[in-house]
Amino acid sequence: MLDFVQLEADLDQEERMIRDTAREFVEEHVKPDIGEHFENGTFPKELIPKMGEMGFYAPNLEGYGSPNVSETAYGLLMQELEAGDSGLRSMASVQGALVMYPIHAYGSEEQKDEWLPEMGTGETIGCFGLTEPEHGSNPTAMETYAERDDDGYVLNGSKTWITNSPIADVAIVWARDRSADDDPVRGFLVETDRDGVSTNKITEKLSLRASITGEIGLNNVRVPEENVLPGVSSMKGPLSCLTQARYGIAWGAVGAARDCFEEARQYANDRDQFGGPISRFQLQQRKLAEMGTQITLAQLLAYRLAELKERGEMRPQHVSMAKRNNVRMARNQSRIAREMLGGNGITTDYSPMRHMANLETVYTYEGTHDIHTLVLGEEFTGIPAYE
Ligand code: FAD
């Protein structure tokens, strides 16, 4: 496996163990039929509790059944899962960073006790509802709202592009609280079997096909007061979750790219043309040289991000740079790998084109590439250029 600058040497025993366990899990349970799932547009649901058993959901949190592993270990886990498929990493990212994290950070003790242990095992599936049909890159303009009634709130609105909504037991819905001054954004835990909740599946995807995506319709949905996350009020709530998930993506994308590299390297050595393996051609070696270099640079950024996160010094702008760079790198390199596989490269028998298609989603969600460019533009000039 590509580790050109020997980053492995700095891993501790637990980090190696988590990486190896995740790698074996992907080899044994994911790789054999992920291509078929991609073709069929299905997610291997039987893996959800297995991933829970393995401790793949938010193991970097502390308490409530979570082992509080290092940020590097968490990153390595995301890397290995995405080497399998971005859909698999998305499952773990949503469950861990977008649902368990806000409950852990902003939930009441009762909410933490009720949800975190069950979500950690995968018995309960969560989803994160921020994006709306009319508001993607600018979620601040969200229209979903909550109004107080006697013993809680009534929610109305719609969310779309929500990973796992059709199979989720609970959704964290971000909505404006119209009964408070300035309509602050609040997080509501909405069980999907409540009256007025619908979760239609989006079926037309050509990317992230081995992942379930849907809408959340909210039509006069009543939730009690105890379902509101008490610890946050404002866009800080959803944005802080996105920082956590983007951290995992910055690592995960490297895994997808590495898998493409390994597949292309193997293929180039095995495939004979003009009397010998295509890996003897300079043109093919140049592609591998570039791919290996770009992956190594992205790995370095991810490892540094982990150090900053561990020290409490990681800022959202750091994550924007890593997400932006590493996903773009993976998107570009997956295409080169695909190319090296010739005709076989366009099939689901090999991973590069599946990764390449998946990475279109990864490039778009959790802040599009453009939006992270604007984050960095503001960081370096002091001038926001969103509007
Ligand atoms: P838009 O915001 O309409 O953007 C369209 C284009 O305009 C993009 O190229 C964008 O970069 C560009 N653009 C927008 N604003 C600017 C600007 N100011 N300057 C320059 N260019 C700009 N959301 C959730 O809440 N939960 C989920 O679980 C979830 N899962 C997803 C799963 C999948 C498979 C996909 C595809 C999306 C998912 N999303 C989820 C939604 C995702 O986060 C949004 O698609 C993303 O934020 C972009 O929003 P949009 O699609 O509305 O595009």
Residues whose N, C-alpha, C, O or C-beta is under 5 A from the ligand:
A	BS01	FAD	F128 G129 L130 T131 H135 G136 S137 N138 T160 W161 I162 T163 L208 T213 T361 T364 Y365 E366 G367 T368 D370 I371 A385 Y386
